[in-house]
Amino acid sequence: MTDTVYSSYLKKTGDYGVVYQVSHPIVFIEGLPNVKTNEILYFESGQKGVAFAITRGKIEARNFSHEPVKVGTNVARTGMPLTVPAGRELLGKTINPLGEPLDPTLPYTRPTVERDTDAKPVNISGRQKITTQLATGIAVVDLMLPLGRGQRELVIGDRKTGKTSLLMTIVKKQVEEGVIAIYGAIGRKKSDIKKLQEFFVQENIMDKVIIVATSSYDSPTLIYQTPYAAMALAEYFREEGTNSLVVFDDLSTHAKFYRELSLLARRFPGRDSYPGDIFYTHSRLLERAGNFKHPKVGEVSITCLPVIEIVEGDFTGYISTNVMGITDGHIYLDSDIYYQGMKPAVNIPLSVTRVGRQTMPKLGREFNKELTAFLTSYTKLQNLSHFGQELTDDVKRDLRLGDLVYKFFNQSYKITIPLNVEIIIVAMIILGIIEDKETLEKVKTGLIDAYSGKETRKWIDSLTATKDLKVFNENVKNNKDKLMTIGQ
């Protein structure tokens, strides 16, 4: 029985082809003389596909369906590129890369606007310098590895080291700041996708989040399209003048499925059997993020956080080094630090941010330098103390304060801390105002709660309004009693 969609497109375009070989989900087709790459195809058996290569008049297509196409099946072209529906109607929804809801029982209005999933990146004349700091709500990241709006920062680490938890915290903080978040879950377990949804619902931010998800059960073709669909949605909000945050969780899974598709299509394998264009595939995708000029709002950003999973802390893997070369730095989550109980398990010396520091105000940059010097000194003293050396009172004090700083850096993924509160608390530790863990917990909870009040927020912000670190330290010392009172 001939599919009605196939018949309508055959009538419209007048082109058809015939399947002569199948390596599911790859389909080899003869005919279709006018087809273009990335064009949607319909098979007479009802399946949907996309053309991805044209070689000597033969077409290689990818099938989106689980059901294989049979040899001899007729194919019609549509004349349309592969697109995803984009619009504010998708906020709060979980969809697949074709724009279909994962749960068809829930109410769903399909947007009328369609965005090309494989759009060209904006050229350099349409871009702006990254100048605004991106608040993550995570103290160790904001103070030690600051990020900028429009930055592409890789999150890398072993399996089960808290990568997704770190990303969920950043999404929560950015939604509070008015940013739209698009979470690309690539070939994840259905239980993981459900946990993501539950977290966003519990934190009351689901109405500002779109989840583009595929499970490991889906067709490799559909899984491959996940990050492209997520980026296309971000580009819709960029055109609208709204800042967005895109998460790709994770690109190592994406690369594996691309390798599977390429090997089935008989592409020549390269290193680790990945196809030769794997670097181009990821660089073209990530290049679509950045800080852009906008005719109405001046500038608008797409911040991108790709994830790479590594094995036993091995940075030298093919895909991980590729993505490191494309991005503007990386946050390394270390399994050794994780098993010591530190969460998020960020390895500060091995993590890099290339453009984040230029977005910090002068006080933030000076504070970052002082804190980096203090923690470097603390690490050296800690190594020295292991030899059983007789320690002076000053060394004991520095070790105690260093422990407190790391105790502060250890935070639950459900808690976000305002940037100015982070700076003030760490300054109170280094200045010796906070001297034990119980006081630290009280002050931290008290200042976070107080920051939600309009008057208190104004007063806390006034302490960090100066550009001079010495003046700031004096402000904290002079107001220590009030700060301690708020924290009780």
Backbone torsions as a table, in degrees:
resi	resn	phi	psi	omega
1	MET	NA	128.4	-177.1
2	THR	-80.0	131.6	179.9
3	ASP	-68.4	139.2	-176.8
4	THR	-67.1	-35.2	178.3
5	VAL	-64.2	-43.8	177.8
6	TYR	-58.2	-46.5	-177.6
7	SER	-61.3	-42.3	-178.1
8	SER	-65.8	-39.7	179.8
9	TYR	-74.6	-31.2	176.3
10	LEU	-64.2	-41.1	177.8
11	LYS	-65.5	-39.2	-176.4
12	LYS	-71.0	-46.6	-173.2
13	THR	-96.6	-27.0	-179.9
14	GLY	74.2	5.3	179.8
15	ASP	-107.4	139.9	171.1
16	TYR	-145.6	157.8	177.0
17	GLY	-132.4	175.2	-179.2
18	VAL	-129.3	134.7	177.7
19	VAL	-73.7	123.4	179.4
20	TYR	-111.8	-12.0	177.7
21	GLN	-157.2	147.2	-179.5
22	VAL	-134.1	127.8	167.1
23	SER	-126.3	77.8	-167.8
24	HIS	-46.9	132.0	5.4
25	PRO	-89.7	13.7	177.2
26	ILE	-86.3	134.8	-179.3
27	VAL	-124.9	129.5	178.8
28	PHE	-101.9	128.7	-170.8
29	ILE	-126.4	141.5	169.7
30	GLU	-107.2	144.9	-178.3
31	GLY	104.2	-152.0	-178.6
32	LEU	49.0	63.8	-173.9
33	PRO	-64.5	-24.2	-176.0
34	ASN	-104.2	10.0	-176.3
35	VAL	-67.7	150.2	176.7
36	LYS	-117.2	157.6	176.8
37	THR	-66.1	149.3	-178.9
38	ASN	66.9	19.7	177.4
39	GLU	-92.2	141.8	-180.0
40	ILE	-74.8	137.4	177.7
41	LEU	-121.9	150.0	174.5
42	TYR	-123.7	134.8	178.1
43	PHE	-95.3	148.5	-177.8
44	GLU	-65.9	-16.9	177.8
45	SER	-82.4	-1.3	174.6
46	GLY	105.7	-10.8	-179.5
47	GLN	-78.9	161.1	179.9
48	LYS	-117.5	142.1	179.3
49	GLY	-143.2	180.0	177.7
50	VAL	-139.8	134.6	177.7
51	ALA	-76.4	130.8	-180.0
52	PHE	-126.2	-6.6	175.8
53	ALA	-158.2	143.3	177.1
54	ILE	-126.3	114.9	-177.0
55	THR	-127.6	115.7	177.3
56	ARG	50.2	44.9	176.7
57	GLY	80.8	-8.5	177.2
58	LYS	-96.4	142.3	-177.1
59	ILE	-109.9	134.9	171.5
60	GLU	-104.0	126.8	-179.5
61	ALA	-125.4	157.4	176.3
62	ARG	-111.0	133.4	-178.3
63	ASN	-93.4	128.2	179.6
64	PHE	-80.5	-16.2	-173.7
65	SER	-88.5	156.2	173.3
66	HIS	-72.7	-28.5	-177.9
67	GLU	-79.2	124.5	178.8
68	PRO	-66.2	149.5	174.7
69	VAL	-83.9	143.0	179.6
70	LYS	-87.7	147.8	175.3
71	VAL	-61.4	137.1	-178.9
72	GLY	96.1	-5.5	178.9
73	THR	-71.3	138.4	176.1
74	ASN	-80.5	149.8	-178.0
75	VAL	-130.6	138.8	175.1
76	ALA	-116.7	143.4	174.6
77	ARG	-90.9	159.4	-176.3
78	THR	-107.9	-19.5	-174.9
79	GLY	78.9	5.1	-177.8
80	MET	-118.3	138.7	176.0
81	PRO	-72.9	164.1	178.0
82	LEU	-69.3	123.1	-176.8
83	THR	-128.8	168.0	173.5
84	VAL	-128.9	136.9	177.3
85	PRO	-67.1	136.8	-176.1
86	ALA	-133.1	137.8	178.3
87	GLY	170.0	169.4	-179.2
88	ARG	-67.6	-15.4	177.0
89	GLU	-61.6	-22.5	-177.1
90	LEU	-81.8	-13.3	-179.1
91	LEU	-60.2	130.6	-178.2
92	GLY	87.0	2.0	-176.5
93	LYS	-108.4	156.6	172.3
94	THR	-115.9	117.7	-175.3
95	ILE	-126.0	166.3	172.1
96	ASN	-94.4	175.6	-175.0
97	PRO	-64.9	-9.6	176.8
98	LEU	-96.3	1.6	178.9
99	GLY	86.9	12.0	179.0
100	GLU	-93.2	138.3	-178.4
101	PRO	-67.5	142.5	178.9
102	LEU	-70.8	-31.3	177.1
103	ASP	-113.3	98.0	-175.6
104	PRO	-67.8	-10.7	-179.4
105	THR	-78.4	-18.9	-179.3
106	LEU	-83.2	150.8	178.4
107	PRO	-61.8	137.7	-176.4
108	TYR	-150.0	126.2	175.4
109	THR	-111.1	116.8	-178.2
110	ARG	-75.2	125.0	178.7
111	PRO	-62.1	153.2	-178.8
112	THR	-86.3	-23.6	-179.6
113	VAL	-78.3	136.5	176.9
114	GLU	-117.1	135.1	178.3
115	ARG	-114.9	137.0	177.2
116	ASP	-66.3	126.9	-178.2
117	THR	-73.1	-19.3	-177.0
118	ASP	-117.4	45.4	-179.0
119	ALA	-66.8	151.4	178.7
120	LYS	-73.9	143.1	175.7
121	PRO	-63.5	149.0	176.9
122	VAL	-66.4	137.0	-178.7
123	ASN	-76.8	175.6	-169.5
124	ILE	-64.6	-27.1	-179.2
125	SER	-70.0	-19.2	179.8
126	GLY	-96.6	9.3	-176.3
127	ARG	-109.9	158.7	178.7
128	GLN	-121.6	157.3	173.5
129	LYS	-66.2	142.6	178.5
130	ILE	-78.2	116.2	-173.5
131	THR	-127.4	-10.8	-176.3
132	THR	-106.3	130.9	-180.0
133	GLN	-73.2	140.5	177.0
134	LEU	-97.7	110.9	-179.9
135	ALA	-76.3	125.2	-179.4
136	THR	-99.0	-17.8	-175.9
137	GLY	79.5	0.1	179.2
138	ILE	-106.8	115.5	-170.8
139	ALA	-57.0	-46.4	-175.8
140	VAL	-64.0	-33.5	179.5
141	VAL	-77.0	-49.2	-177.0
142	ASP	-61.4	-37.7	-174.7
143	LEU	-91.2	-34.2	-174.8
144	MET	-103.1	-33.7	-175.8
145	LEU	-132.3	62.6	-173.8
146	PRO	-60.6	144.8	178.2
147	LEU	-112.6	155.0	177.4
148	GLY	-113.5	154.9	177.2
149	ARG	-70.0	122.5	-175.6
150	GLY	102.3	-1.2	179.8
151	GLN	-80.6	150.9	172.7
152	ARG	-109.2	105.3	-175.7
153	GLU	-116.3	121.6	-179.8
154	LEU	-77.4	136.0	171.5
155	VAL	-107.9	116.1	-171.5
156	ILE	-129.7	143.2	179.0
157	GLY	173.6	170.4	177.4
158	ASP	-67.3	170.0	175.6
159	ARG	-63.9	141.5	177.6
160	LYS	58.8	47.6	174.2
161	THR	-116.4	10.8	174.9
162	GLY	93.1	23.0	-179.0
163	LYS	-64.7	-48.9	-178.3
164	THR	-65.4	-37.6	178.4
165	SER	-62.2	-42.7	177.7
166	LEU	-60.1	-44.5	-178.9
167	LEU	-65.9	-37.8	179.8
168	MET	-64.6	-38.2	177.3
169	THR	-64.3	-44.0	-179.5
170	ILE	-64.0	-42.3	177.7
171	VAL	-59.8	-45.4	-179.5
172	LYS	-58.6	-47.2	-178.7
173	LYS	-65.3	-41.8	-177.9
174	GLN	-68.5	-36.0	176.2
175	VAL	-63.9	-39.0	176.1
176	GLU	-61.0	-28.1	-179.6
177	GLU	-87.2	2.3	176.7
178	GLY	93.1	13.2	-179.3
179	VAL	-92.0	144.4	174.3
180	ILE	-85.8	131.3	-179.4
181	ALA	-108.7	133.1	176.3
182	ILE	-120.8	115.7	-175.3
183	TYR	-104.4	112.6	178.0
184	GLY	-92.9	103.7	178.6
185	ALA	-96.2	107.8	-169.7
186	ILE	-98.8	109.0	176.2
187	GLY	58.5	39.2	-178.1
188	ARG	-88.1	165.0	173.8
189	LYS	-67.9	147.8	-179.8
190	LYS	-61.1	-32.6	179.0
191	SER	-66.4	-35.3	178.2
192	ASP	-67.1	-40.9	178.8
193	ILE	-63.6	-40.3	179.8
194	LYS	-64.4	-41.2	178.5
195	LYS	-61.1	-41.4	177.2
196	LEU	-58.3	-50.2	-179.9
197	GLN	-58.2	-45.5	-177.9
198	GLU	-62.2	-41.1	179.1
199	PHE	-61.9	-48.1	-178.0
200	PHE	-64.9	-34.3	178.0
201	VAL	-69.7	-45.0	179.8
202	GLN	-60.9	-36.0	-177.9
203	GLU	-87.6	5.0	178.2
204	ASN	57.9	38.5	179.9
205	ILE	-122.6	3.5	-175.7
206	MET	-60.0	-27.4	-178.1
207	ASP	-72.6	-4.9	177.2
208	LYS	-118.1	13.1	-176.4
209	VAL	-125.0	140.3	170.0
210	ILE	-118.6	127.8	176.1
211	ILE	-104.4	119.9	172.9
212	VAL	-103.3	110.0	-169.3
213	ALA	-130.6	144.9	168.5
214	THR	-131.9	143.5	177.6
215	SER	-97.3	166.7	-179.6
216	SER	-65.1	-13.5	179.0
217	TYR	-80.4	-20.5	-175.2
218	ASP	-70.0	166.2	177.7
219	SER	-62.9	140.4	176.8
220	PRO	-53.7	-32.6	178.5
221	THR	-62.6	-43.5	-179.2
222	LEU	-67.8	-42.6	179.4
223	ILE	-61.6	-41.9	179.7
224	TYR	-59.5	-35.4	-175.7
225	GLN	-77.9	-12.1	-171.7
226	THR	-54.7	-54.1	-177.6
227	PRO	-65.6	-30.4	179.7
228	TYR	-68.3	-39.3	177.6
229	ALA	-65.8	-42.2	179.6
230	ALA	-62.1	-42.9	-179.9
231	MET	-67.4	-36.1	178.3
232	ALA	-62.9	-37.6	177.3
233	LEU	-66.2	-39.8	177.5
234	ALA	-62.5	-38.2	179.0
235	GLU	-66.9	-30.6	174.8
236	TYR	-62.3	-46.8	-179.7
237	PHE	-69.4	-29.6	175.0
238	ARG	-62.3	-45.7	178.8
239	GLU	-61.3	-32.0	-179.2
240	GLU	-76.1	-18.9	-179.5
241	GLY	95.5	19.1	-179.1
242	THR	-109.1	131.3	176.7
243	ASN	-67.4	144.0	179.2
244	SER	-136.6	158.4	176.6
245	LEU	-123.8	125.1	-179.6
246	VAL	-114.8	131.3	177.8
247	VAL	-115.1	132.2	174.6
248	PHE	-113.5	103.4	-174.7
249	ASP	-117.0	94.0	0.2
250	ASP	-136.6	161.2	-174.6
251	LEU	-77.5	-18.5	176.8
252	SER	-69.6	-36.6	174.6
253	THR	-66.3	-41.7	178.9
254	HIS	-58.6	-43.8	-179.2
255	ALA	-64.2	-37.6	-179.7
256	LYS	-65.0	-41.7	179.7
257	PHE	-70.9	-33.1	176.6
258	TYR	-66.9	-37.7	176.3
259	ARG	-62.1	-42.6	179.2
260	GLU	-60.5	-46.2	-179.7
261	LEU	-63.3	-41.5	-178.1
262	SER	-67.2	-40.2	179.6
263	LEU	-67.8	-38.3	177.3
264	LEU	-66.4	-29.8	178.1
265	ALA	-84.7	6.1	177.9
266	ARG	62.9	34.0	172.5
267	ARG	-74.3	149.1	-178.3
268	PHE	-69.3	123.9	-177.8
269	PRO	-76.9	145.9	176.7
270	GLY	-109.9	-141.5	-178.4
271	ARG	-61.5	135.0	-177.8
272	ASP	54.7	25.1	-179.5
273	SER	68.8	8.4	174.8
274	TYR	-74.6	150.8	178.3
275	PRO	-68.5	158.6	-176.6
276	GLY	-63.8	-22.5	-176.1
277	ASP	-99.4	19.7	-177.5
278	ILE	-64.5	-35.8	178.6
279	PHE	-65.4	-44.9	179.0
280	TYR	-61.3	-41.0	-179.1
281	THR	-56.5	-47.8	-178.1
282	HIS	-77.9	-35.8	-177.9
283	SER	-69.0	-38.2	178.2
284	ARG	-64.1	-37.1	178.6
285	LEU	-68.2	-50.5	-174.4
286	LEU	-73.6	-23.6	178.9
287	GLU	-67.4	-16.2	179.5
288	ARG	-75.5	-12.4	174.3
289	ALA	-86.2	164.6	177.8
290	GLY	147.9	-170.6	177.2
291	ASN	-110.8	123.6	-168.5
292	PHE	-120.9	154.5	172.6
293	LYS	-73.9	144.1	178.5
294	HIS	-137.8	131.3	-174.4
295	PRO	-61.8	-28.1	-176.1
296	LYS	-99.1	-46.9	-174.6
297	VAL	-99.4	0.7	178.0
298	GLY	91.9	-62.5	176.9
299	GLU	-147.9	150.3	-179.1
300	VAL	-145.6	145.7	-172.0
301	SER	-123.0	149.8	165.5
302	ILE	-118.6	107.3	177.6
303	THR	-91.2	135.5	-173.9
304	CYS	-123.3	129.4	178.5
305	LEU	-122.2	86.2	175.0
306	PRO	-76.0	153.5	-179.7
307	VAL	-119.0	140.5	173.2
308	ILE	-129.7	130.6	176.3
309	GLU	-97.8	128.4	179.8
310	ILE	-114.6	172.7	-178.0
311	VAL	-116.3	123.5	177.2
312	GLU	53.1	40.7	174.4
313	GLY	67.9	20.6	-177.3
314	ASP	-85.1	104.5	179.9
315	PHE	-73.8	-18.4	-165.8
316	THR	-86.7	6.8	178.5
317	GLY	-61.1	155.8	-174.6
318	TYR	-60.8	-51.7	-175.5
319	ILE	-69.7	-40.4	-178.7
320	SER	-64.2	-41.8	179.2
321	THR	-70.6	-34.1	175.0
322	ASN	-58.0	-53.1	-175.1
323	VAL	-69.2	-33.1	174.7
324	MET	-59.9	-38.3	179.9
325	GLY	-70.3	-21.3	-178.1
326	ILE	-89.9	-34.7	-171.4
327	THR	-86.8	174.3	-178.3
328	ASP	-99.4	35.1	-179.8
329	GLY	128.8	174.6	179.9
330	HIS	-148.8	148.6	172.5
331	ILE	-105.5	117.5	-176.3
332	TYR	-99.1	119.1	177.0
333	LEU	-96.8	115.9	-170.8
334	ASP	-95.9	127.6	-178.4
335	SER	-65.1	-34.3	178.7
336	ASP	-62.7	-43.7	178.7
337	ILE	-66.8	-38.4	-179.7
338	TYR	-61.4	-44.6	-177.5
339	TYR	-74.6	-12.5	172.1
340	GLN	-80.7	-5.9	177.3
341	GLY	99.2	4.0	-179.8
342	MET	-86.6	122.1	178.9
343	LYS	-136.5	127.8	-1.9
344	PRO	-70.0	144.7	-172.5
345	ALA	-84.4	56.3	-175.9
346	VAL	-78.3	124.8	173.7
347	ASN	-88.2	100.6	-171.7
348	ILE	-63.1	-48.8	-178.1
349	PRO	-61.3	-30.2	-177.2
350	LEU	-94.9	1.0	177.4
351	SER	-98.2	153.7	-173.6
352	VAL	-138.0	140.4	166.8
353	THR	-132.8	119.8	-170.6
354	ARG	-88.4	-30.0	-177.1
355	VAL	-119.9	-3.7	-174.8
356	GLY	-65.7	-38.2	-174.8
357	ARG	-68.1	-26.8	179.8
358	GLN	-70.1	-15.7	179.6
359	THR	-88.8	-11.8	-176.9
360	MET	-76.5	146.3	171.9
361	PRO	-67.2	166.7	-175.5
362	LYS	-56.8	-41.7	179.0
363	LEU	-61.1	-43.4	-179.6
364	GLY	-61.2	-40.5	-179.8
365	ARG	-66.7	-43.8	179.3
366	GLU	-64.3	-41.2	-179.4
367	PHE	-65.6	-39.0	178.2
368	ASN	-60.3	-43.4	179.3
369	LYS	-63.4	-45.5	-178.1
370	GLU	-64.8	-42.7	-179.1
371	LEU	-67.1	-39.0	178.0
372	THR	-62.6	-44.1	179.0
373	ALA	-63.4	-41.9	-178.8
374	PHE	-64.3	-45.0	-177.8
375	LEU	-71.2	-30.7	174.7
376	THR	-64.8	-45.1	177.8
377	SER	-62.4	-41.1	-179.9
378	TYR	-61.1	-42.8	-179.9
379	THR	-62.6	-42.1	178.7
380	LYS	-63.7	-43.8	179.9
381	LEU	-64.4	-36.8	179.8
382	GLN	-64.3	-43.6	177.6
383	ASN	-62.9	-38.1	-179.9
384	LEU	-67.2	-39.1	-176.2
385	SER	-66.4	-21.5	179.5
386	HIS	-68.0	-20.4	-178.8
387	PHE	-83.4	3.9	178.5
388	GLY	73.4	26.4	179.1
389	GLN	-67.3	150.5	172.9
390	GLU	-71.6	120.2	-174.4
391	LEU	-99.5	139.0	176.4
392	THR	-77.3	166.8	179.8
393	ASP	-62.3	-37.9	179.6
394	ASP	-63.5	-42.0	179.9
395	VAL	-65.5	-42.8	178.6
396	LYS	-61.1	-39.1	-179.9
397	ARG	-65.2	-46.1	179.6
398	ASP	-62.5	-37.6	178.2
399	LEU	-65.9	-40.1	179.6
400	ARG	-65.5	-42.4	-179.8
401	LEU	-68.5	-38.4	176.7
402	GLY	-61.7	-41.2	176.1
403	ASP	-59.4	-40.7	-179.5
404	LEU	-66.1	-39.6	178.3
405	VAL	-60.7	-46.0	179.8
406	TYR	-68.8	-31.2	174.7
407	LYS	-63.2	-38.8	177.9
408	PHE	-68.5	-38.0	179.1
409	PHE	-66.4	-20.7	-179.9
410	ASN	-82.4	101.3	-176.1
411	GLN	-133.9	150.6	179.3
412	SER	-68.4	148.3	-179.2
413	TYR	-68.6	-13.3	180.0
414	LYS	-87.3	-9.8	-177.7
415	ILE	-102.2	132.0	170.6
416	THR	-116.4	138.6	-177.1
417	ILE	-114.1	128.1	176.8
418	PRO	-59.4	145.3	-174.6
419	LEU	-56.3	-47.0	-178.2
420	ASN	-66.4	-32.5	176.7
421	VAL	-67.4	-39.9	178.0
422	GLU	-58.3	-48.3	-177.7
423	ILE	-62.6	-44.6	-176.8
424	ILE	-65.1	-43.1	-178.0
425	ILE	-65.2	-44.4	179.4
426	VAL	-65.2	-38.4	176.3
427	ALA	-61.5	-41.6	178.4
428	MET	-62.9	-34.2	177.7
429	ILE	-69.4	-50.2	-176.4
430	ILE	-64.9	-34.3	179.0
431	LEU	-79.5	-2.9	176.7
432	GLY	81.1	13.1	179.0
433	ILE	-75.6	-40.7	173.8
434	ILE	-98.2	122.5	-172.7
435	GLU	-121.2	-4.5	178.3
436	ASP	-146.6	166.0	-173.4
437	LYS	-67.4	-35.3	-179.0
438	GLU	-64.8	-44.1	178.5
439	THR	-63.6	-41.5	180.0
440	LEU	-57.9	-47.4	-178.7
441	GLU	-62.5	-41.5	-179.5
442	LYS	-65.3	-46.7	-178.4
443	VAL	-64.5	-42.5	-179.5
444	LYS	-60.2	-51.7	-179.4
445	THR	-61.9	-43.7	-177.9
446	GLY	-63.2	-45.1	-178.3
447	LEU	-70.2	-36.2	177.5
448	ILE	-63.7	-43.9	178.8
449	ASP	-65.6	-41.9	-177.5
450	ALA	-66.4	-29.1	-177.0
451	TYR	-67.6	-17.7	178.2
452	SER	-77.6	-16.3	176.3
453	GLY	-84.0	140.5	-173.0
454	LYS	-62.6	-48.9	-176.0
455	GLU	-68.0	-45.1	-178.8
456	THR	-64.7	-38.8	178.6
457	ARG	-60.7	-43.5	180.0
458	LYS	-60.3	-42.2	-179.0
459	TRP	-68.2	-42.8	179.2
460	ILE	-62.8	-43.2	178.7
461	ASP	-62.7	-33.7	-179.0
462	SER	-65.0	-29.1	179.0
463	LEU	-67.2	-30.0	-177.7
464	THR	-101.1	9.7	-175.5
465	ALA	-71.7	-19.9	-178.0
466	THR	-75.7	159.2	176.5
467	LYS	-96.9	-12.1	-174.0
468	ASP	-98.1	128.4	-177.9
469	LEU	-66.2	-38.2	179.9
470	LYS	-63.8	-42.8	178.8
471	VAL	-63.6	-41.2	178.7
472	PHE	-61.3	-46.6	178.9
473	ASN	-60.1	-38.5	176.8
474	GLU	-64.6	-42.0	177.9
475	ASN	-57.7	-43.8	-179.4
476	VAL	-66.1	-43.5	179.0
477	LYS	-62.0	-45.6	-176.8
478	ASN	-67.5	-25.6	-177.8
479	ASN	-110.3	19.9	-175.1
480	LYS	-63.0	-35.4	-178.9
481	ASP	-65.5	-43.4	179.9
482	LYS	-65.6	-41.4	179.0
483	LEU	-62.3	-41.6	-179.9
484	MET	-68.9	-34.3	179.4
485	THR	-67.3	-42.7	177.9
486	ILE	-61.3	-36.5	-176.4
487	GLY	-79.7	-1.7	-178.3
488	GLN	-87.9	NA	NA
